């Protein structure tokens, strides 16, 4: 019995304990430490602050509905959308009538806002797989410039320049697609509106 414990159980316990230490403590500790040292912002969730207060993350979209803000990609994550606890898509196929109705409704809404039917970017009327996409395409941002400029009483050229400044190109010029982070753009828009006078007459 003693030999059995020595030859079989002891090595098993030692190996289990060693693997638990390596994979459960040592490796996560090294990775966490390296991430905090080399990429602290990303390691802590790419949080965005304003006036010393965290207002969101660059990785998770938020709902913007007022005319004076750029709107993000539609979301089906949770009842109200953009619910990080209910991340996911609708899982509806292209032949689903409910999905078709939703897209048609979003298209109609975009047309009312000034878009031309048939020229609306797909990401403006379809939800992402996660439901939390924080970015839109430059085409979707450009489509909203006139509405935002009018609501903010800013020159359209100024808002266009702001969109260009917040457009992230492809990584290494080949990976992914150009994109615009909606939260960062809207924060910049708030700051811009606070420093540039309205185009409305003051008389």
VOROKE-796577 format. One record per atom (N, C-alpha, C): x, y negated, z negated; residue in three letters. Coordinates in steps of 0.001 Angstrom, whole numbers, plus 500000, padded with zeros to 6 digits. Example, Ala and Ser with C-alpha at 12.3 -4.5 7.8 and 13.67 -1.06 7.14 Angstrom:
# VOROKE-796577
513190505690492200ALA 512300504500492200ALA 513200503300492200ALA 512850502250492920SER 513670501060492860SER 512900499970492130SER 
***
This chain:
# VOROKE-796577
500821501199500000UNK 500000500000500000UNK 500862498741500000UNK 501897498785499156UNK 502790497644499088UNK 503493497436500409UNK 503886498546501057UNK 504558498456502349UNK 503608497877503401UNK 502350498277503315UNK 501362497767504283UNK 501213496252504141UNK 501143495781502885UNK 501022494351502662UNK 502241493609503160UNK 503405494199502921UNK 504653493547503315UNK 504825493510504828UNK 504525494615505493UNK 504773494722506924UNK 503684494092507794UNK 502447494020507316UNK 501350493581508180UNK 500652492309507697UNK 500177492312506468UNK 499394491180506022UNK 500240489928505783UNK 501411490105505198UNK 502247488942504910UNK 502640488190506175UNK 503137488876507223UNK 503453488143508464UNK 502229487457509072UNK 501071488114508938UNK 499852487510509492UNK 499505486223508752UNK 499588486245507425UNK 499296485058506641UNK 500305483947506908UNK 501577484333506985UNK 502625483338507245UNK 502438482696508611UNK 502143483514509631UNK 501944482994510982UNK 500716482076511041UNK 499636482489510373UNK 498425481662510353UNK 498693480317509692UNK 499394480338508557UNK 499700479104507848UNK 500607478206508677UNK 501587478823509342UNK 502507478037510167UNK 501784477387511343UNK 500916478154511999UNK 500171477598513127UNK 499209476512512680UNK 498584476703511516UNK 497685475672510988UNK 498442474377510715UNK 499655474505510178UNK 500464473326509894UNK 500902472636511187UNK 501360473438512157UNK 501871472860513412UNK 500753472209514226UNK 499665472969514434UNK 498603472479515306UNK 497581471573514604UNK 497484471717513272UNK 496479470934512552UNK 497027469710511850UNK 498332469680511581UNK 498914468557510849UNK 500078467915511612UNK 501083468721511950UNK 502299468182512554UNK 502039467560513929UNK 501440468342514842UNK 501210467843516211UNK 500246466648516231UNK 499077466735515574UNK 498198465557515566UNK 498858464336514927UNK 499653464571513886UNK 500333463454513235UNK 501332462780514163UNK 502095463585514908UNK 503073463021515840UNK 502390462257516965UNK 501322462839517525UNK 500612462179518619UNK 499954460887518149UNK 499329460930516959UNK 498693459739516420UNK 499713458645516141UNK 500833459028515562UNK 501887458051515276UNK 502459457438516548UNK 502701458278517552UNK 503238457774518820UNK 502240456845519504UNK 500962457215519463UNK 499938456378520090UNK 499831455028519386UNK 499869455034518059UNK 499787453776517315UNK 501010452903517572UNK 502142453540517803UNK 503370452790518039UNK 503443452240519453UNK 503075453063520442UNK 503238452682521844UNK 501994452024522444UNK 500812452501522058UNK 499563451973522628UNK 498549451691521510UNK 498820450747520629UNK 497931450533519471UNK 496509450134519850UNK 496352449291520856UNK 495002448848521238UNK 494169450011521755UNK 494752450812522662UNK 494031451956523215UNK 493767453009522159UNK 494729453222521261UNK 494578454244520223UNK 493454453903519254UNK 493160452631519107UNK 492112452198518182UNK 490791451910518874UNK 490641452375520128UNK 489356452277520804UNK 489217451137521786UNK 490318450474522135UNK 490271449340523079UNK 489205448334522648UNK 489221447990521373UNK 488216447080520819UNK 488433445651521308UNK 487326444938521493UNK 487365443548521931UNK 486841442682520802UNK 487583441638520460UNK 487203440750519367UNK 486911439347519880UNK 486035438656519183UNK 485792437246519430UNK 485625436559518090UNK 486417435530517870UNK 486402434808516597UNK 486676435740515426UNK 487579436705515645UNK 487963437614514576UNK 486974438710514275UNK 485942438848515108UNK 484916439861514869UNK 484841440810516056UNK 484810442114515793UNK 484716443107516863UNK 483315443064517464UNK 483246442876518774UNK 481938442789519428UNK 481715443910520435UNK 482687444788520582UNK 482505445894521513UNK 483826446529521890UNK 483759447412522836UNK 484937448107523343UNK 484999447944524858UNK 486200447867525379UNK 486375447768526826UNK 486017449070527515UNK 485807450131526742UNK 485532451454527307UNK 484057451834527257UNK 483233451042526582UNK 481814451377526428UNK 480968450191526873UNK 480068450427527809UNK 479225449368528336UNK 478200448884527322UNK 477665447703527569UNK 476605447134526744UNK 475497446625527662UNK 474314446486527108UNK 473181446007527901UNK 473154444485527932UNK 473153443941529143UNK 472977442505529359UNK 471775442342530291UNK 470802441546529882UNK 469588441418530677UNK 469243439983531061UNK 469812438996530375UNK 469463437616530668UNK 470134437158531965UNK 469533436206532679UNK 470066435772533979UNK 471467435177533917UNK 471829434622532767UNK 473118433956532651UNK 474298434873532413UNK 474067436174532406UNK 475144437147532222UNK 475179438119533398UNK 476359438644533662UNK 476475439721534634UNK 475922440997534014UNK 475163441731534771UNK 474548442957534284UNK 475416444151534650UNK 475468445116533746UNK 476267446306533975UNK 475511447371534749UNK 476123448504534870UNK 475502449626535561UNK 474343450171534717UNK 473245450599535345UNK 472132451172534576UNK 472591452342533709UNK 471916452525532595UNK 472288453590531660UNK 471065454387531238UNK 471224455697531172UNK 470169456573530655UNK 470603457240529356UNK 471631456671528714UNK 472121457220527451UNK 471270456690526305UNK 470353457499525810UNK 469464457074524743UNK 468241456348525274UNK 467350456005524387UNK 466084455368524776UNK 466320454006525408UNK 467183453211524811UNK 467455451862525309UNK 468679451805526219UNK 469379452923526363UNK 470580452926527180UNK 471813452513526390UNK 472978452888526881UNK 474271452542526285UNK 474391453006524836UNK 473755454115524515UNK 473837454681523170UNK 475000455668523148UNK 476081455299522467UNK 477270456143522440UNK 477014457490521785UNK 475971457574520958UNK 475645458833520306UNK 474837459752521217UNK 474384459212522352UNK 473576460017523275UNK 474145459920524689UNK 475474459883524765UNK 476126459729526066UNK 475732460855527023UNK 475385460473528236UNK 475023461470529247UNK 474185460840530339UNK 474062461551531441UNK 473242461086532544UNK 471843461667532459UNK 471035461347533456UNK 469661461853533465UNK 469594463307533911UNK 470652463785534587UNK 470715465150535120UNK 469607465426536140UNK 469114464380536753UNK 468089464533537786UNK 468758464589539158UNK 468286465499540003UNK 468860465676541324UNK 468337464662542326UNK 468946464613543515UNK 468547463621544524UNK 467131463790545042UNK 466515464959544826UNK 465142465163545294UNK 464111464919544194UNK 464555464524543021UNK 463636464296541901UNK 462848463009542126UNK 461538463085542038UNK 460691461921542302UNK 460857460832541246UNK 461116461241539999UNK 461302460260538936UNK 462559459432539172UNK 463625460110539570UNK 464875459412539868UNK 464676458464541048UNK 463990458930542074UNK 463740458083543239UNK 462940456845542861UNK 461973457015541964UNK 461164455878541524UNK 462005454879540734UNK 462892455397539895UNK 463761454512539115UNK 464661453697540024UNK 465257454369541000UNK 466162453671541909UNK 465395452623542714UNK 464197452979543179UNK 463387452028543938UNK 463050450803543085UNK 462766451018541817UNK 462458449907540908UNK 463670449002540731UNK 464842449628540594UNK 466064448834540432UNK 466391448067541707UNK 466149448677542849UNK 466368447992544125UNK 465456446785544232UNK 464182446957543891UNK 463232445850543943UNK 463665444720543016UNK 464158445074541849UNK 464614444061540902UNK 465811443298541459UNK 466727444019542105UNK 467900443368542701UNK 467492442445543839UNK 466498442855544619UNK 466013442030545727UNK 465393440740545193UNK 464622440851544114UNK 464025439672543494UNK 465110438698543033UNK 466258439257542607UNK 467365438421542125UNK 468186437828543265UNK 467830438163544504UNK 468518437557545640UNK 469302438509546511UNK 469319439789546180UNK 470055440762546987UNK 469281441072548264UNK 470007441542549264UNK 469398441924550535UNK 469176443433550519UNK 467952443847550750UNK 467641445273550755UNK 468500445989551805UNK 469134447056551399UNK 470024447789552288UNK 471482447414552091UNK 471719446335551346UNK 473096445918551091UNK 473441445895549619UNK 472700446657548836UNK 472914446688547388UNK 473893447805547032UNK 474965447507546316UNK 475933448550545923UNK 475265449650545099UNK 475685450874545313UNK 475068452017544639UNK 475201451942543132UNK 476315451414542623UNK 476508451402541175UNK 475593450411540474UNK 474900449554541224UNK 473991448603540607UNK 472596449190540415UNK 472331450321541053UNK 470987450916540961UNK 471009452376540504UNK 472187452933540270UNK 472288454310539788UNK 473112454349538510UNK 472726455214537587UNK 473442455338536316UNK 474671456232536484UNK 475638456037535609UNK 476836456868535631UNK 476580458165534878UNK 477492459118535018UNK 477346460404534337UNK 477371460284532824UNK 478134459318532307UNK 478226459143530859UNK 477138458228530321UNK 476624457343531158UNK 475673456355530696UNK 476329455213529945UNK 477652455219529872UNK 478379454214529098UNK 479399453453529941UNK 479290453536531249UNK 480269452920532138UNK 480384451420531848UNK 481573450938531489UNK 481726449515531155UNK 481999448632532365UNK 482226449243533518UNK 482658448505534699UNK 481616448541535808UNK 481684447551536681UNK 480920447548537919UNK 481891447272539055UNK 481461447531540263UNK 482307447268541422UNK 482361445767541697UNK 483423445295542356UNK 483473443874542731UNK 482272443458543573UNK 481760444374544409UNK 480588444055545226UNK 479366443784544353UNK 479205444581543287UNK 478073444378542377UNK 478206443061541619UNK 479435442717541247UNK 479649441437540567UNK 479384440270541518UNK 479859440389542751UNK 479659439327543734UNK 478180439084543997UNK 477413440154543995UNK 475980440054544247UNK 475259439246543168UNK 475852439182541984UNK 475201438500540861UNK 475695437072540648UNK 476676436653541434UNK 477286435343541223UNK 476272434211541335UNK 475447434240542375UNK 474494433142542590UNK 473532433013541414UNK 473022434154540919UNK 472090434115539797UNK 472740433566538534UNK 473941434046538247UNK 474639433615537037UNK 474992432133537130UNK 475484431699538281UNK 475865430296538457UNK 474659429390538291UNK 473529429791538836UNK 472319428983538709UNK 471844428924537264UNK 471855430051536581UNK 471401430085535188UNK 472318429289534278UNK 473609429309534581UNK 474585428602533755UNK 474806427166534212UNK 474222426821535375UNK 474412425504535961UNK 475888425222536201UNK 476562426223536776UNK 477965426132537119UNK 478119426241538637UNK 479168425645539197UNK 479409425816540628UNK 479670427288540950UNK 479083427777542037UNK 479259429177542408UNK 480729429497542653UNK 481483428534543171UNK 482906428763543444UNK 483682429039542158UNK 483272428381541079UNK 483940428592539792UNK 483673430000539274UNK 482439430441539381UNK 482090431791538928UNK 482751432838539820UNK 482837432557541107UNK 483511433474542039UNK 484974433653541654UNK 485626432551541312UNK 487031432616540883UNK 487174433438539614UNK 486222433287538703UNK 486263434044537450UNK 486130435544537712UNK 485258435909538627UNK 485097437329538983UNK 486405437867539574UNK 487018437093540446UNK 488279437527541059UNK 489365437718540001UNK 489387436846539011UNK 490394436941537954UNK 490187438166537072UNK 488966438666537012UNK 488657439813536149UNK 488432441097536947UNK 488883441098538174UNK 488818442308538992UNK 490119443081538852UNK 490011444309538375UNK 491178445172538200UNK 491371446010539460UNK 492552445954540078UNK 492770446720541309UNK 492974448206541035UNK 493122448977542084UNK 493413450406541940UNK 494729450593541197UNK 494787451634540369UNK 496030451949539683UNK 497055452445540685UNK 498238451861540622UNK 499326452212541539UNK 498890452047542990UNK 497881451219543207UNK 497369450889544544UNK 496645452040545235UNK 496562453204544596UNK 495924454344545259UNK 494911455083544379UNK 494996454938543068UNK 494149455704542165UNK 492914454908541764UNK 491748455545541848UNK 490509454908541438UNK 490036453858542423UNK 489130453004541942UNK 488556451942542753UNK 488683450607542013UNK 488707449500542737UNK 488698448201542052UNK 487449448087541184UNK 487554447418540045UNK 486449447376539096UNK 486486446076538299UNK 485339445758537732UNK 485204444554536912UNK 484605444967535579UNK 485297444656534488UNK 484772444977533161UNK 483724443941532788UNK 482491444379532601UNK 481362443466532411UNK 481476442680531109UNK 481851443332530031UNK 481939442636528744UNK 483024441569528777UNK 484196441905529305UNK 485281440921529382UNK 484880439745530276UNK 484220440046531381UNK 483795438987532296UNK 482780438058531625UNK 481821438618530910UNK 480811437791530256UNK 481398436957529120UNK 482382437501528430UNK 483044436721527394UNK 483800435552528005UNK 484466435810529113UNK 485170434732529818UNK 484179433702530332UNK 483010434166530733UNK 481970433265531219UNK 481478432352530098UNK 481306432915528911UNK 480908432092527762UNK 481955431019527470UNK 483217431418527512UNK 484295430460527242UNK 484347429385528317UNK 484110429789529556UNK 484128428847530673UNK 482982427845530559UNK 481803428333530218UNK 480639427453530101UNK 480828426423528992UNK 481634426779528002UNK 481852425863526880UNK 482824424747527237UNK 483610424935528311UNK 484628423946528654UNK 484326423170529928UNK 483437423712530795UNK 483114423046532061UNK 481733422432531974UNK 481589421152532299UNK 480264420508532232UNK 479272421131533191UNK 478021421046532831UNK 476952421559533695UNK 476866420733534960UNK 476361421354536038UNK 476167420639537299UNK 474910419807537274UNK 474077419947536238UNK 472831419171536132UNK 473158417713535792UNK 472436416804536382UNK 472635415377536111UNK 472332415087534655UNK 473111414187534058UNK 472919413833532657UNK 471962412666532500UNK 471464412131533582UNK 470551410997533499UNK 469170411442533022UNK 
***
